[in-house]
Amino acid sequence: MNQPVYAQSVYQALENSLELRWLGGTIGAERVLWPPVEASAPFFGRLNWVQPPRLQVLGAEESAFLRRMGPTLRENLIRELLEPAAGAVLVCGELDQAEALRLVADAAGVPLWYTPAQLGVALEQLNYYRYSLDASTVVHGELLEVFGLGVLITGGSGIGKSELALELISRGHRLVADDTPNLTRVAPNVLEGTCPPTLIDLLEVRGLGILNIRRMFGDSAIKRNKRVRLIVDLVKMEEIQTPAESRLRGIRASRAILGINIPTITLPIAPGRNLAVLVECAVRDHILRLGGYRAEEDLMARMEKAMARRVPCE
């Protein structure tokens, strides 16, 4: 993690999975919850005054502990918990406890969140999110599911990525994320793509503006997340030099994202080329290659057999 993480970003990332509610301290939305380097403090923890984490988490046991305190001691502990230097507080499953902290959180400007989820679930989601900060990035492109395969379409600004995505969706494929998909390394060789919370279901198309794909095409047109298996890079025909061997195997390479090499196909675009069909064929061909079949090798084997028999090729 080399960028600061703000309270608002953490809330948006966990809002759906934990059904978060922002109860108090809304003025602290821009508070830096996790600085890039803060080796001395844990990122989150359970009600700790000795080595306070940036995000204090309260479950049933922590709430019971506070209730056992006398009123004066409890008030002092809560004020110390929500002092201005604190990051944020998440209360799990105890709405009454969260409401009791609201006034102090507002006064201190410390974000106060509530989730109906149990403590164990909240900690699991926080661990997953914390891990994703160290193994995630944002790329510029369109992420779709095409024939069951996660395909990232990249290319320069204005080259037609959104229009291509829209045509693929109209042909029955599914949108994962428009413009800025989040890519997370969830395993040593697995790169998973998701959509930023504010852009879910939305696609921007030049001349049409913002389109809600779910409302236009239905729930089946949206995919929540997908493993990235192939990158299709759109490049103008006049901007690339196509090598001679590309007539056989196409323009293929690999692109390293978060240490994972993703197969990449460079697709030259020109007026009259049906890009949606070309992408569909690229995906079908890639699926065949994953199964061990390569058309150019098949052709070369046929040519060798024909030459060995010394008969003209048909």
Protein Blocks (a to p, Z undefined) as FASTA:
>chain_A
ZZdcdfklmmmmmmmmnopacfbhklmmmpcfbgfblfkbcfbdchifklccfbdcddfk
lmmmmmmpcfklmmmmmmmmmgmkbmbdcdehilklmmmmmmmmmmnopacdddfbdfkl
mmmmmmmmmmmmmmgccdddddddeehiacddeddehilpmmmmmmmmmnopacfbghia
cdddfbfklccddddfklgoiacdehjlpadfklmnojklpcfbdcdfbdcddddfklpc
cdfklmmnopaddddeehiacddddddddehiafklmmmmmmmmmmmmmnopafklmmmm
mmmmmmmnopacZZ
